[in-house]
Amino acid sequence: GTIVIFHMRLLTRYILKQLFMPFIFSLLIIVFVLFTQFLLRAIDRFIGKGLDLGTIFEYLFLNLGWISALAVPMAVLVAALMAFGQFSEDNEITAMRSSGISFTTIVLPAVTMGLLISITLILFNAFVMPEMNFKARMLSGDIYRKRPDLNIEPGYFMDDLPDYSMIIRDKEDETLKDVRIFSKGINKSQTSIHSKTGELSTIDDAIILDLYDGEIHELDLNDYGNYRRIEFVKHKITIPADDLFLNRRDTTSRSDREMTIPMILDKRTNINDRINIVNGRIGRAFLRIDMDSLVPPSLEASQLLIDEEIIRFSSDSSNTADDIYRKEKDVDIVRRQLRNEYNLLRSYSKSSNKYNVELHKKFSLPVASILFIMTGASLGVLFRKGGFTIATGLSFGFFLIYYILMIAGEDLADRGILSPMVGVWSPNLILFIIAAYLMLHTLREQPPLRFEFNLFKRFKKKKDESPKSN
């Protein structure tokens, strides 16, 4: 018994060692590829802004959080494929099986490693990554603040300015060409400005927009006959930076991806409390028109109940014309209120869905690491190749399908078509079925795709023999 335990320990150590190096190697490669892709997209934010290296490195490091969370499960799959493909290629699996060791025993250390990676990734996704995402956005706001003119793209509306929308036809170095500015918001007059050229500059607490050779058109919205046109050689617009960056500098406002698990749970409780308050108001609205204080599931259902109440009230001969008129006025007020209340409920429900999706996501991708280990081990034995290229190609194909399913599920859950649990966990369920199917065939030593290779060999054999028959 002691010898068996000793051998099992040796075997466990050997399998983990064979898995660990490919895991680290593939993780570094995948992180490098994803990071390079991100860097090429983000490089425009740094160019010409006079940022020190420390700020650039801090921004890049903070974005490593989501890149790593995505790279780890894929690296797990590559490592399992490489290690078990090598075992199979070197006939080590056959040797172990002939020694009486089952494939379940061989794969157990790998699944244990997957479980440890999964737990680590859950903790990382739950507490570390949200903070990194949040700090990255805050820093991105600071970088943006350095020179906002770089965010103006020709042909696209810039809506970041608090009181204006702006579009330019072209940009040459610092000069904006064919600048058109429109006032937004509820003002007494509608203003539009057109200038041939313009320049953006920043001071400590404001952004200065200098416009050259243009005209201002002002239309009084209360009296369309009141119209002014002003020509100018130079016109200066000063935008307070506090207004411009308010949404970026607000340290209390976090998106769902910037929230830790306790924050999401608090937010969910807060939304549920608000839903209860709205439901209470709906109930009281029905009481005001002498109906039961129930809360119908939708606006349409509540409208039907109100219509029925009006018909019942009007057909009651004891009610006078004045009573019916007053009732109809009260009902109109309630109808308007209900429209607003159900819009609020829809908005809260959408928010609740979004936070629930994010909560499930913090667990679903890490759990997929265990399933990827099982899938990778079976595929490695099946293909009998332990090379990095084959392992990466197979893993990329598998991971791409999984990722597409994950994005589709998340989108359907966000839109309320699927429940957050079903939307986020469906890809894992599909992956589990595939992993279990492959594992079952590997345990029985009947790889499910073996017939394809046999077919290929037969075809090759016939091809080789065909000249001889001639």
N, C-alpha and C positions, 0 to 999 in steps of 0.2 A: 504493500500500500504506500509506503514512504517513497519507494522508487517511482511509482506511478505519479504521485503528487509532484515529485522533483522534476520528472519528465514533462508534466503538464505546465509547470512553472517555466521551464526552459522553452517549451513550445510557445507559451503566451508571450514571453519576453521577445522571442524571435519574430513572431508575427507582428507585435507592436513596433519593433525596431524596423521591420520591412515596410510598415505603413507610415511611420513617423517622417522619415526622410522625404519620400515622395510628396507627403502632405505639405511639409514646409516649403519644398521646392516649387510645387504647383501653386501654393498660396502666394508666394512671392511673384511668380510669373503672372498670375491672374490679377493680383493687386496692381502690378506694374502696368499691364495692358489697360485696365479700367481707369487707373490714375492718369495715364498718358492721354487717354481719350478725354477725360475731364479737364486736364490741363490745357489741351488744345482749344476746348470750348471756353475756358475761363481766362485765357491769356489776355484777351482784349481788355479785361477789367484792370489789368496792371499796367499796360503800356502807357507811357507818357503821363503817369500820375505822380511821379516822384516818390513812390513808396519805398520805405527801407526794407531790406531783405528779411528782417525779423517779422514784419507784418505779413509779407508774402508767404513765408514759411508757416506762420501761425494759421493763415487762411487755408493753405494746402493741407496742413496736418489735421485741422478740424473736419475737413471733408473726407479724410481717410476713414472716418467712422462708418458712414453708410457704404463706402466702397468695400471695407473689410467684412461687414455684415453680409454683403452679397457674395463676396469671394469665398468665404469659408465653406459653405455647403458645396460649392462647385469643386473646391480643392479636395474635399472629403471624397467626392465621387471619383475624381482623377486618381487620388491615392489608392483607393480600394481597387480600381481597375488595374492600375500599374502593379500593385503588390500581388494580387491574386492571379493576374495574368502571367506574372513572372513565376509564381509558384507552379502554375499549370504548365507553362512552357518548359520549365526545368523538371517536370514530372514529380515535383515535391508533394502535390496533392495526392497523386496516385500512391506514392510511397507512404504517406501518412495514413491513407485509407487502408492500405494493405497491412499496416501495423495495428489495425483495429480502431483507429481514431475516426469518428464520424465527422461529416462536414459541419454539423452543428457545433461541435467542439472547436473545430478549426476557425469558424467564423465568429465565435463568441467573443474573443479578445477584441476583434475589430468592432463589433457592435457596442462593446463596453467603451471603447475609445470614442465612438460616435455619440454615445450617451453623455460622456464627459464634455465633449465639444458642444453638444446641444445645450447642456445646463449652463456652461460658460457663456454661450451666445445669448441665451435667454436673459441672463443677468446683464450682459452688455447692452442688449436691445432695450431692456426695461429701464436701466438707470444711466448708463454712460452715453450711449448714442444720442438720446434726446437732448442732453446738455451740449454735446458737440454740434448737433444740428442748429440749436438755438444760438450758440456763440458764433457759429459760422455765419448765420443770417445777420446778427448784430454787427459783426466785423465787415460783412458785405455792405451793410448800410453805411459804415464809416468810410469804406473805400469809395463807394458811390458818391459820398458827400464831397470827396476831394475834387472831382471834376464831373459834374452831371452832364456836361455837353457831350461827353462820349456815349451817353445812352440815347442820344437822338439819332435815329436811323432815317435816311431819306425815304420818303414815300409812306412812312408809318406815323400814325398819330401818337404824340407824347401826351399822356393823360396824367403824369405825375405832378404837374403844377396844380396848386390848390384851386385857383380861380380861372385857369385857362387850359384850353387844348391847343396843341401846336403841331403843325406839320411843315416839313421842308421838302423842297424838290431835290436839293443836292447839298453836299458838304465838301468844302475844299480846305484842308488843314483846319484852321480855327474859324473860317468864314462859313456861315450858313447862307444858302442861296434860296431865293424865292420863298420867304418865310410867311406863313399864314397862321394867325392866332385868333381863336374864337373864345369869347367869354362863356363860362358855364355856370350852372347854379341858377337860383331864382333871383334875378335882378330886375329892376324896373326897366332897364334898357339892355338891348342886345348889341354887343360890341364885336366888330371883326376888324383885324389889323392885317394889312398886307404890306410887306416891304421887300425890296430887291435883295438886300443882304442883312445879316445880323451877326452878333457875336455874344457868347455867353461867358461871363466871368464870375468868380466867387469872392466874397469877402467873408469875414468871420461869422457873421450872423445873417447873411442874405446872399441871394443870387441876383446878379445884374444882367439884364438882357438889353443890349444896345441894338436898336434897329435903324437902318439907313434907307433913305429914299423910298418913302411909302405913303400910305394914306390910312386914315382911321374912319370907319363907318359906324355910326351910332344910330340905332333905331329904338324909339320909345315904344315899349310893348303895350302901354296903356292907350297911346295915340299914334297909330301907324303913319299919320300925316306928319308927325314930328320926326324929322330925319336930318342928321348932320354928317357932313363929309369934311374931314380935316386932312390936308396934305402936310407932310413933314420931311425935313432933311435928316434930322436925327430925333429919335424918340427913345426914352429910357424907361424900362419897367423894372421895378425892384420887388423881388419876391422874398419875404422873410423865410430864412432857412428852417426856423422852428416849425412852421406850418408844413413845409415841404417834407421834412423828415420825421414828422410826428409818429407816423405808423412804423417807421423803422427803429426809432429810439425808444419806443414803448416797451420797457423790459418786462411788463406784466403780461402782455399779450403774446401768447404762444400758439403756434399751429399744432394740429394733432401729432405731427411727426417730431415735435419738439417737447413732447410731454412724457414724463415718466409714468409708470403704472399708477402710483398714488394720485398723480395729477389728473389722469384720465378718469379714475374712479370718482374723484371729487367733482369733476366737470359733469360726469354722467348723473351723479346725484343731484347736482344743481339744475340740470336740464329736466330731470324727472319732477323736481319740486316746481319748476316753472310750468310744466305740463299740467300738474295737479291744480295750480292756481288758475290756469286758463280753463280747465274743465269745470272748476268751481264757478267761474264767471259765466260759462255757457249754461250751466244748471240754473243760475240765478236769473239769466235772461229769459229762460222758459217760464220761470215762476212769475216774472213780471207780466206775462200775457196769459196768466192763469192756467198754465200747463204744468205737467209733471217735470220735476227738475232732473230729467235724465239727460245723458250726453250721447246723442247719436254718433255712430262711427264716422260719418262724413257729412259735409255741407249739404250734399244732395238729399241725404236721409232726413236731415233736420228741416230742409225746405219742404219736403213732402209732408212731414208732421204738421208744420205750420199751415200749409195749404188745407190740410184736413180740418184743422182747428177753425180756420176762417169759414170754411163751408158749413161746419157744425154750428158756429156762432151765428152766421147769417141766416141759416134755416130755422133758428129758434125764434118763434113768433113773439116771445116775451121781450126780445131785444128791439129797441127803437132804431130808427135810421141814424140818430145821433150816436147811440151806443156802437153801432156797426162802424161808423166813420172813425170814432175814437179808437176802436179796436184795430182798425186797419192802419191808422197812424202809428200806434204802438208797435204793431207787427213790422211795419217798414223800418222803424228804428232798430228793432231786434234783428231783422234780416241783415241790415248793414253791419251791426255789431258781430253777428255770427260769421259773416264773410271774413272780417278781420281776424276773429278768433281762430277760425279753421286754417287761415293762411299762416297764422303764428304756429299752430299745432304742426302743420306740414313742415315748416321751417325747423322747429325743435326736433321733430322726428328725423329729419335729414341730418341734422347735427349729431343727434344721438347715434344714428347709423354710422356716421363717419368716425366717431370716437370708438365705437364698438369694433369696427373693422380694424382700426389701428391697434386696439388691445389684442385682438386675435392674431394679428400679423406679428406681434412681438414674440409669439410662441410658435406659429406655424412654420416659418422658415427654419428656425433652429431644430425643430422636431424632424424636419425633412432630412437633416444631416444623418440621422439614424437610418432612415429609409434609403438614402443614397449609398450608405455603407453596404447595406444588404444587396441593393441592386448592383453596385460596383463589383462586389465579391462574386456574385453569380455570373455577371457578364465577363469578368476577368477569366473565370474558369471556362466559360463557354468559348471565348475567342482565342484562348491559349497564347495571348501575346501581351507582353508586359512593357512595351515601348511607350514613351511619353506621347508620341504623335498620335498613335491609335487611341490611347486612353483619353487624350485631350479632345480629339475629334468626336468620339462617342459621348464623352461627358458634355461637350458643348451642345450636341444635338439633343441629348436628354434634358439638359438644364434649360435650353431654349424653349422646349415644349412646356416644361414645368412653369417657367417664368411667364410665358404667354397665358397659360391657364390661370396663373396667380393674378396677373394684371386684369384679365377678363372677369374673374370672380370678384376681385376687389371693386371693379367698376360697377358690376351688377348689384353688389351689396350696397355701395355708396348711393346708387339710384333707387334703392329700396325694392328692386325686382327679386333679389334673393335676400335671405336673412344673413347678417354678417358672419355667423358661424358657418353656414353652408357655403357662402361665397369664398371665404378665406381657406376653409379646410378641405374643400372638394379636390384641389390639386394633390393634397397629401393623401387623400383617400385613393385617388387614381394611381398615385405613385406606390402606395401600399399594396394595391392589387397586383401591379406589375412586379414589385419586389417579391411578394409572396409567391406568385406564379413562377418566377425565375428560380427562386430559392427551392421550391418544391421539386422542380425538374432537376436542379443541381443535386439535391439530396438523393433523388432516385437514380442519379447518374444518367439522366436522359435529357440532355440539353434540348430545349424546345426548337432551336433553330438548326440542329445538326443536319436535318434532312436537306437544307439548302446547300450546305457544304458538300454533302454526298452527291447531290444533283450536279453541282459544279464539277466535282471530280469525275463523275460519269461522263459528263459532256466533254471534259478535257480528254478523257481516256478514248472516247469515240473519235475525237478529232485527231488524236495521235495515231489511232489505228487506221483511219480512213485512207491514207496514202498506200499503206501496205496491202489493203484489199484490192487496190488498183493493180 
